[in-house]
Amino acid sequence: YIAALTKAGLTPEDKLIGQGYFTYRSGFDAAESLLMRDERPTALFASNDDMAAGAVASAHRLGLDVPKDVTIVGFDDTSMASSVWPELTTVRQPISDMASLGLKMLLEQIRTRRSGQPYAPVHEIRDFAIIERQSSSAPGEDATD
């Protein structure tokens, strides 16, 4: 988030970032602090679906309509994403493929270092998909509008 804003020539604002710990409760708490601001954000992006589900609960507790008052988007497309209301818009990533690749890269690093050769870090990017559900819309609109 910070790298993307900086690359786009925008200055990240710490007050628009809520600390979370990949748990439902931390998502609830972080969202509550952001949603209680005088200048409430129109969208929240959580680091995972558990945190996003917590953010939805926080919005509901504050009397906000998701997505009309605030869009909430998660990450991972876990079963949680379709277990809350409204169902979460989320980012699906190839977890199994990423785990296999991570293991392959770790083994290659171990082999390379054992042979006494320097290891050059490798960066791999995998495809992802945005799974659009009911928790996202343009500001002031329902997802069904």
NUPA-140852 format. One record per atom (N, C-alpha, C): chain; atom name; x, y, z. Coordinates in nm, 4 decimals. Each point is the difference from the previous one (the first is absolute). Example, Ala and Ser with C-alpha at 12.3 -4.5 7.8 and 13.67 -1.06 7.14 Angstrom:
2
 unit site       xx       yy       zz
    A    N   1.3190  -0.5690   0.7800
    A   CA  -0.0890   0.1190   0.0000
    A    C   0.0900   0.1200   0.0000
    A    N  -0.0350   0.1050  -0.0720
    A   CA   0.0820   0.1190   0.0060
    A    C  -0.0770   0.1090   0.0730
This chain:
145
 unit site       xx       yy       zz
    A    N   0.0831  -0.1188   0.0000
    A   CA  -0.0831   0.1188   0.0000
    A    C   0.0877   0.1253   0.0000
    A    N   0.0927   0.0024   0.0940
    A   CA   0.0876   0.1166   0.0114
    A    C   0.0877   0.0131  -0.1237
    A    N   0.0564  -0.1112  -0.0468
    A   CA   0.0852   0.0029  -0.1202
    A    C  -0.0793   0.0455  -0.1218
    A    N  -0.1247  -0.0482  -0.0134
    A   CA  -0.0820   0.0367  -0.1155
    A    C  -0.0352   0.1485   0.0032
    A    N  -0.0361   0.0517   0.1177
    A   CA  -0.0304   0.1423   0.0101
    A    C   0.1222   0.0846  -0.0327
    A    N   0.1128  -0.0387   0.0563
    A   CA   0.1239   0.0747  -0.0241
    A    C   0.0362  -0.0018  -0.1480
    A    N  -0.0112  -0.1160  -0.0614
    A   CA   0.0301  -0.0127  -0.1432
    A    C  -0.0927   0.0888  -0.0835
    A    N  -0.1235   0.0164   0.0456
    A   CA  -0.0979   0.0839  -0.0714
    A    C   0.0165   0.1485   0.0323
    A    N   0.1007   0.0328   0.0822
    A   CA   0.0246   0.1394   0.0337
    A    C  -0.0892   0.0530   0.1109
    A    N  -0.0629  -0.0903   0.0742
    A   CA  -0.0879   0.0396   0.1104
    A    C   0.0699  -0.0255   0.1334
    A    N  -0.0340   0.0787   0.0979
    A   CA   0.0595  -0.0162   0.1322
    A    C  -0.0914  -0.0836   0.0880
    A    N   0.0479  -0.1157   0.0473
    A   CA  -0.0826  -0.0813   0.0901
    A    C  -0.0259   0.0751   0.1303
    A    N  -0.1209  -0.0125   0.0518
    A   CA  -0.0362   0.0649   0.1254
    A    C  -0.0164  -0.1066   0.1082
    A    N   0.0831   0.0075   0.1019
    A   CA  -0.0062  -0.0975   0.1085
    A    C  -0.1381  -0.0096   0.0625
    A    N  -0.0716   0.1128   0.0055
    A   CA  -0.1322  -0.0005   0.0635
    A    C  -0.1015  -0.0839  -0.0775
    A    N   0.0334  -0.0376  -0.1233
    A   CA  -0.0910  -0.0817  -0.0809
    A    C   0.0382  -0.1479   0.0003
    A    N   0.0952  -0.0351   0.0860
    A   CA   0.0458  -0.1389   0.0098
    A    C  -0.0288  -0.0493   0.1410
    A    N  -0.0741  -0.1080   0.0111
    A   CA  -0.0303  -0.0604   0.1299
    A    C   0.0821  -0.1260   0.0173
    A    N   0.0632  -0.0151   0.1150
    A   CA   0.0809  -0.1188   0.0274
    A    C  -0.0890  -0.1196   0.0267
    A    N   0.0321  -0.1115  -0.0609
    A   CA  -0.0728  -0.1232   0.0232
    A    C   0.0966  -0.1156   0.0150
    A    N  -0.0520  -0.1125   0.0473
    A   CA   0.0845  -0.1163   0.0260
    A    C  -0.0590  -0.1257  -0.0641
    A    N  -0.0673   0.0183  -0.1125
    A   CA  -0.0567  -0.1101  -0.0774
    A    C  -0.1076  -0.0769   0.0762
    A    N  -0.0658   0.0666   0.0958
    A   CA  -0.1076  -0.0627   0.0754
    A    C  -0.1285   0.0810  -0.0168
    A    N  -0.1103  -0.0668   0.0242
    A   CA  -0.1312   0.0649  -0.0056
    A    C  -0.0028   0.1199   0.0944
    A    N   0.0426  -0.0198   0.1239
    A   CA  -0.0065   0.1063   0.1004
    A    C   0.0864   0.1200  -0.0383
    A    N   0.1193  -0.0256  -0.0529
    A   CA   0.0850   0.1139  -0.0370
    A    C  -0.0586   0.0753  -0.1186
    A    N  -0.0689  -0.0702  -0.0894
    A   CA  -0.0689   0.0662  -0.1105
    A    C  -0.1154   0.0838   0.0500
    A    N  -0.0719  -0.0521   0.0989
    A   CA  -0.1110   0.0728   0.0606
    A    C   0.0518   0.1288   0.0641
    A    N   0.1050  -0.0129   0.0811
    A   CA   0.0547   0.1162   0.0722
    A    C   0.0588   0.1042  -0.0954
    A    N   0.0770  -0.0453  -0.0990
    A   CA   0.0614   0.0938  -0.0951
    A    C  -0.1073   0.0725  -0.0802
    A    N  -0.1014  -0.0739  -0.0442
    A   CA  -0.1082   0.0614  -0.0776
    A    C  -0.0757   0.1003   0.0856
    A    N  -0.0268  -0.0349   0.1239
    A   CA  -0.0738   0.0910   0.0866
    A    C   0.0736   0.1327   0.0160
    A    N   0.1311  -0.0068   0.0196
    A   CA   0.0742   0.1259   0.0162
    A    C  -0.0016   0.0824  -0.1282
    A    N   0.0035  -0.0649  -0.1144
    A   CA  -0.0047   0.0727  -0.1274
    A    C  -0.1401   0.0529  -0.0296
    A    N  -0.1019  -0.0803   0.0294
    A   CA  -0.1372   0.0377  -0.0329
    A    C  -0.0598   0.1030   0.0963
    A    N   0.0645   0.0214   0.1126
    A   CA  -0.0481   0.0996   0.0954
    A    C   0.0644   0.1369  -0.0229
    A    N   0.0850   0.0102  -0.0991
    A   CA   0.0651   0.1279  -0.0313
    A    C  -0.1035   0.0991  -0.0534
    A    N   0.0271   0.1280   0.0199
    A   CA  -0.0889   0.1023  -0.0557
    A    C  -0.0073  -0.0114  -0.1516
    A    N   0.1142  -0.0231  -0.0630
    A   CA   0.0042  -0.0236  -0.1451
    A    C   0.0108  -0.1504  -0.0204
    A    N  -0.1160  -0.0650   0.0025
    A   CA  -0.0053  -0.1460  -0.0107
    A    C   0.0384  -0.0454  -0.1408
    A    N   0.0830  -0.1041  -0.0113
    A   CA   0.0333  -0.0511  -0.1335
    A    C  -0.1220  -0.0634  -0.0661
    A    N  -0.0014  -0.0012  -0.1313
    A   CA  -0.1100  -0.0636  -0.0736
    A    C   0.0328  -0.1442  -0.0346
    A    N   0.1246  -0.0427   0.0282
    A   CA   0.0393  -0.1373  -0.0287
    A    C   0.1097  -0.0438   0.0955
    A    N  -0.0022  -0.1285   0.0345
    A   CA   0.1046  -0.0616   0.0814
    A    C   0.0493  -0.1251  -0.0725
    A    N   0.1311  -0.0167  -0.0023
    A   CA   0.0592  -0.1216  -0.0563
    A    C   0.0739  -0.0692   0.1123
    A    N  -0.0423  -0.1219   0.0317
    A   CA   0.0601  -0.0750   0.1100
    A    C   0.1041  -0.0982  -0.0532
    A    N   0.0959  -0.0341   0.0849
    A   CA   0.1087  -0.0891  -0.0400
    A    C  -0.0436  -0.1445  -0.0172
    A    N  -0.1137  -0.0368   0.0561
    A   CA  -0.0548  -0.1328  -0.0243
    A    C  -0.1519   0.0025   0.0238
    A    N  -0.0646  -0.1099  -0.0302
    A   CA  -0.1460  -0.0051   0.0107
    A    C  -0.0491   0.0034   0.1444
    A    N   0.0755  -0.0559   0.0939
    A   CA  -0.0411   0.0056   0.1406
    A    C  -0.0065   0.1449   0.0466
    A    N   0.1015   0.0788  -0.0341
    A   CA   0.0003   0.1404   0.0383
    A    C  -0.1128   0.0752  -0.0696
    A    N  -0.0253  -0.0316  -0.1261
    A   CA  -0.1081   0.0653  -0.0737
    A    C  -0.1354  -0.0332   0.0625
    A    N  -0.0177  -0.1245   0.0446
    A   CA  -0.1247  -0.0380   0.0670
    A    C  -0.0167   0.0794   0.1288
    A    N   0.1087   0.0194   0.0735
    A   CA  -0.0044   0.0834   0.1198
    A    C  -0.0370   0.1434  -0.0343
    A    N   0.0521   0.0489  -0.1120
    A   CA  -0.0311   0.1366  -0.0443
    A    C  -0.1481   0.0132  -0.0342
    A    N  -0.0577  -0.1016  -0.0624
    A   CA  -0.1434   0.0016  -0.0321
    A    C  -0.0817   0.0071   0.1293
    A    N   0.0389  -0.0810   0.0984
    A   CA  -0.0722   0.0006   0.1280
    A    C   0.0110   0.1367   0.0673
    A    N   0.1178   0.0595  -0.0069
    A   CA   0.0200   0.1326   0.0583
    A    C  -0.0886   0.1035  -0.0697
    A    N  -0.0050  -0.0048  -0.1314
    A   CA  -0.0844   0.0925  -0.0762
    A    C  -0.1463  -0.0167   0.0407
    A    N  -0.0456  -0.1241   0.0097
    A   CA  -0.1389  -0.0254   0.0402
    A    C  -0.0256   0.0548   0.1400
    A    N   0.0931  -0.0205   0.0927
    A   CA  -0.0166   0.0485   0.1366
    A    C  -0.0129   0.1516   0.0041
    A    N   0.0693   0.0662  -0.0922
    A   CA  -0.0056   0.1463  -0.0071
    A    C  -0.1200   0.0504  -0.0811
    A    N  -0.0848  -0.0923  -0.0467
    A   CA  -0.1194   0.0387  -0.0741
    A    C   0.0267   0.0333  -0.1462
    A    N   0.1128  -0.0449  -0.0516
    A   CA   0.0348   0.0282  -0.1399
    A    C  -0.0467  -0.1128  -0.0906
    A    N  -0.0398   0.0357  -0.1199
    A   CA  -0.0395  -0.0968  -0.1010
    A    C   0.1221  -0.0388  -0.0827
    A    N   0.0256  -0.1291  -0.0083
    A   CA   0.1057  -0.0528  -0.0861
    A    C  -0.0702  -0.0579  -0.1217
    A    N   0.0220   0.0511  -0.1179
    A   CA   0.1057   0.0887  -0.0459
    A    C  -0.0405   0.1456  -0.0224
    A    N  -0.1250   0.0350   0.0246
    A   CA  -0.0440   0.1361  -0.0343
    A    C   0.0822   0.1074   0.0715
    A    N   0.0249  -0.0178   0.1298
    A   CA   0.0782   0.0982   0.0754
    A    C   0.1496  -0.0276  -0.0050
    A    N   0.0357  -0.1259  -0.0061
    A   CA   0.1422  -0.0369  -0.0032
    A    C   0.0165  -0.1338  -0.0719
    A    N   0.0908  -0.0019  -0.0959
    A   CA   0.0381  -0.1234  -0.0675
    A    C   0.1043  -0.0692   0.0857
    A    N  -0.0109  -0.1322   0.0122
    A   CA   0.0998  -0.0766   0.0747
    A    C   0.0446  -0.1162  -0.0870
    A    N   0.1316  -0.0097  -0.0164
    A   CA   0.0591  -0.1036  -0.0849
    A    C   0.1025  -0.0789   0.0804
    A    N  -0.0024  -0.1307  -0.0152
    A   CA   0.0938  -0.0874   0.0691
    A    C   0.1049  -0.0557  -0.0934
    A    N   0.0704  -0.0991   0.0505
    A   CA   0.1079  -0.0602  -0.0763
    A    C   0.0093  -0.1467   0.0376
    A    N   0.0053  -0.0869  -0.0960
    A   CA   0.0226  -0.1450   0.0095
    A    C  -0.1166  -0.0829  -0.0517
    A    N  -0.1212   0.0512  -0.0010
    A   CA  -0.1190  -0.0745  -0.0407
    A    C  -0.0154  -0.1295   0.0788
    A    N   0.0063   0.0138   0.1328
    A   CA  -0.0233  -0.1144   0.0876
    A    C  -0.1501  -0.0229   0.0148
    A    N  -0.0373  -0.1043   0.0709
    A   CA  -0.1421  -0.0277   0.0209
    A    C  -0.0677   0.1139   0.0771
    A    N   0.0768   0.0749   0.0780
    A   CA  -0.0548   0.1138   0.0735
    A    C  -0.0631   0.1011  -0.0957
    A    N   0.0584   0.0155  -0.1185
    A   CA  -0.0475   0.1014  -0.0954
    A    C  -0.1455  -0.0210  -0.0394
    A    N  -0.0439  -0.1235  -0.0037
    A   CA  -0.1394  -0.0254  -0.0378
    A    C  -0.0847  -0.0413   0.1199
    A    N   0.0558   0.0132   0.1205
    A   CA  -0.0731  -0.0342   0.1223
    A    C  -0.0557   0.1213   0.0723
    A    N   0.0395   0.1198  -0.0408
    A   CA  -0.0481   0.1221   0.0655
    A    C  -0.1005   0.0688  -0.0909
    A    N  -0.0740   0.0933   0.0595
    A   CA  -0.0939   0.0788  -0.0790
    A    C   0.0367   0.1458   0.0130
    A    N   0.0114   0.0697  -0.1096
    A   CA  -0.0037  -0.0536  -0.1366
    A    C   0.1266  -0.0791  -0.0306
    A    N  -0.0119  -0.0914  -0.0954
    A   CA   0.1177  -0.0790  -0.0378
    A    C   0.1100   0.0932  -0.0480
    A    N   0.1240  -0.0372   0.0334
    A   CA   0.1140   0.0869  -0.0265
    A    C   0.0517  -0.0051  -0.1430
    A    N   0.0240   0.1172  -0.0542
    A   CA   0.0851   0.0098  -0.1184
    A    C   0.1400  -0.0270   0.0520
    A    N   0.0767  -0.0788  -0.0716
    A   CA   0.1306  -0.0423   0.0501
    A    C   0.0956  -0.0279  -0.1155
    A    N   0.1249  -0.0151   0.0338
    A   CA   0.1024  -0.0337  -0.0987
    A    C   0.0359  -0.1469   0.0186
    A    N  -0.0152  -0.0772  -0.1061
    A   CA   0.0349  -0.1423   0.0044
    A    C   0.1410  -0.0161  -0.0561
    A    N   0.0816  -0.0705   0.0751
    A   CA   0.1354  -0.0281  -0.0473
    A    C   0.0228  -0.1513   0.0024
    A    N   0.0934  -0.0486  -0.0814
    A   CA   0.0221  -0.1450  -0.0095
    A    C   0.0863  -0.0511   0.1162
    A    N  -0.0609  -0.0188   0.1157
    A   CA   0.0722  -0.0360   0.1221
    A    C   0.0842  -0.1266  -0.0181
    A    N  -0.0586  -0.1048  -0.0547
    A   CA   0.0724  -0.1259  -0.0160
    A    C   0.1215   0.0174  -0.0910
    A    N  -0.0196   0.0692  -0.1104
    A   CA   0.1093   0.0268  -0.0931
    A    C   0.1097   0.0831   0.0672
    A    N  -0.0403   0.0975   0.0796
    A   CA   0.0966   0.0853   0.0691
    A    C   0.0796  -0.0797   0.1038
    A    N  -0.0677  -0.0905   0.0704
    A   CA   0.0688  -0.0831   0.0990
    A    C   0.1003  -0.0928  -0.0672
    A    N  -0.0398  -0.0609  -0.1107
    A   CA   0.0925  -0.0879  -0.0733
    A    C   0.1203   0.0773  -0.0507
    A    N  -0.0255   0.1169  -0.0557
    A   CA   0.1080   0.0833  -0.0501
    A    C   0.0924   0.0440   0.1130
    A    N  -0.0562   0.0375   0.1143
    A   CA   0.0807   0.0410   0.1147
    A    C   0.0915  -0.1111   0.0466
    A    N  -0.0511  -0.1223   0.0057
    A   CA   0.0815  -0.1142   0.0397
    A    C   0.1107  -0.0248  -0.1026
    A    N  -0.0347   0.0056  -0.1263
    A   CA   0.0991  -0.0184  -0.1073
    A    C   0.1110   0.1055   0.0110
    A    N  -0.0374   0.1250   0.0253
    A   CA   0.0984   0.1073   0.0108
    A    C   0.0882  -0.0179   0.1238
    A    N  -0.0583  -0.0446   0.1100
    A   CA   0.0770  -0.0239   0.1217
    A    C   0.1023  -0.1112  -0.0217
    A    N  -0.0440  -0.1096  -0.0602
    A   CA   0.0924  -0.1102  -0.0270
    A    C   0.1132   0.0437  -0.0933
    A    N  -0.0317   0.0793  -0.1005
    A   CA   0.1030   0.0501  -0.0913
    A    C   0.0992   0.0896   0.0735
    A    N  -0.0494   0.0821   0.0912
    A   CA   0.0887   0.0864   0.0775
    A    C   0.0924  -0.0840   0.0885
    A    N  -0.0531  -0.1029   0.0643
    A   CA   0.0820  -0.0874   0.0842
    A    C   0.1065  -0.0685  -0.0834
    A    N  -0.0386  -0.0554  -0.1153
    A   CA   0.0969  -0.0678  -0.0880
    A    C   0.1088   0.0959  -0.0470
    A    N  -0.0405   0.1189  -0.0391
    A   CA   0.0954   0.0985  -0.0515
    A    C   0.0992   0.0404   0.1094
    A    N  -0.0480   0.0265   0.1179
    A   CA   0.0886   0.0413   0.1100
    A    C   0.0900  -0.1137   0.0455
    A    N  -0.0525  -0.1224   0.0002
    A   CA   0.0836  -0.1154   0.0373
    A    C   0.1146  -0.0195  -0.0981
    A    N  -0.0221   0.0350  -0.1253
    A   CA   0.1051  -0.0147  -0.1011
    A    C   0.0997   0.1149   0.0064
    A    N  -0.0233   0.0954   0.0910
    A   CA   0.0922   0.1119   0.0162
    A    C  -0.0209   0.1131  -0.0984
    A    N  -0.1054  -0.0072  -0.0763
    A   CA  -0.0267   0.1040  -0.0994
    A    C  -0.0947   0.1053   0.0587
    A    N   0.0111   0.1223  -0.0474
    A   CA  -0.0923   0.1026   0.0493
    A    C  -0.1407  -0.0255  -0.0532
    A    N  -0.0962   0.0302   0.0834
    A   CA  -0.1391  -0.0185  -0.0401
    A    C  -0.0592   0.1334  -0.0390
    A    N  -0.0549   0.0068  -0.1193
    A   CA  -0.0668   0.1219  -0.0467
    A    C  -0.1498  -0.0159   0.0241
    A    N  -0.0589   0.0901   0.0770
    A   CA  -0.1448  -0.0098   0.0245
    A    C  -0.0792   0.0001  -0.1308
    A    N  -0.1085  -0.0742   0.0012
    A   CA  -0.0877  -0.0111  -0.1162
    A    C  -0.1368   0.0546   0.0385
    A    N  -0.0585   0.0776  -0.0863
    A   CA  -0.1338   0.0526   0.0234
    A    C  -0.0937  -0.0615  -0.1030
    A    N  -0.1055  -0.0598   0.0480
    A   CA  -0.0996  -0.0626  -0.0864
    A    C  -0.1348   0.0662   0.0240
    A    N  -0.0732   0.0238  -0.1039
    A   CA  -0.1346   0.0559   0.0117
    A    C  -0.0977  -0.1019  -0.0557
    A    N  -0.1022  -0.0259   0.0733
    A   CA  -0.1032  -0.0944  -0.0416
    A    C  -0.1284   0.0760  -0.0312
    A    N  -0.0818  -0.0609  -0.0819
    A   CA  -0.1287   0.0605  -0.0348
    A    C  -0.0905   0.0061   0.1227
    A    N  -0.0869   0.0959   0.0008
    A   CA  -0.0998   0.0133   0.1050
    A    C  -0.1302   0.0407  -0.0674
    A    N  -0.1058  -0.0046   0.0746
    A   CA  -0.1303   0.0404  -0.0539
    A    C  -0.0758   0.0776   0.1063
    A    N  -0.0683   0.1028  -0.0418
    A   CA  -0.0885   0.0728   0.0906
    A    C  -0.1375  -0.0651  -0.0107
    A    N  -0.0473  -0.0499   0.1126
    A   CA  -0.1296  -0.0668   0.0054
    A    C  -0.1001   0.1019   0.0539
    A    N  -0.0818   0.0521  -0.0891
    A   CA  -0.0937   0.1057   0.0375
    A    C  -0.1268  -0.0597   0.0589
    A    N  -0.0290   0.0420   0.1229
    A   CA  -0.1228  -0.0420   0.0662
    A    C  -0.0740   0.1251   0.0467
    A    N  -0.0774  -0.0119   0.1078
    A   CA  -0.0896   0.1093   0.0382
    A    C   0.0598   0.1086   0.0895
    A    N   0.1247  -0.0124   0.0441
    A   CA   0.0537   0.0995   0.0948
    A    C   0.0668   0.1192  -0.0676
    A    N  -0.0102   0.0071  -0.1313
    A   CA   0.0650   0.1126  -0.0711
    A    C  -0.0958   0.0630  -0.1002
    A    N   0.0124   0.1326  -0.0104
    A   CA  -0.0760   0.0766  -0.0983
    A    C   0.0599   0.1389  -0.0064
    A    N  -0.0442   0.0779  -0.0940
    A   CA   0.0405   0.1416  -0.0052
    A    C  -0.0594   0.0692   0.1218
    A    N   0.0658   0.1039   0.0525
    A   CA  -0.0538   0.0701   0.1171
    A    C  -0.1454   0.0425  -0.0203
    A    N  -0.0843  -0.0291   0.0997
    A   CA  -0.1400   0.0406  -0.0044
    A    C  -0.0920  -0.0936  -0.0757
    A    N   0.0564  -0.1087  -0.0559
    A   CA  -0.0833  -0.0955  -0.0737
    A    C  -0.0041  -0.1327   0.0734
    A    N  -0.1079  -0.0728  -0.0193
    A   CA  -0.0060  -0.1379   0.0474
    A    C   0.0680  -0.0874  -0.1030
    A    N   0.0489  -0.1163   0.0414
    A   CA   0.0652  -0.0903  -0.0932
    A    C  -0.0969  -0.0487  -0.1065
    A    N  -0.1288   0.0043   0.0283
    A   CA  -0.0999  -0.0491  -0.0951
    A    C  -0.0521   0.1091  -0.0917
    A    N   0.0407   0.1282   0.0242
    A   CA  -0.0473   0.1114  -0.0858
    A    C   0.0492  -0.0144  -0.1423
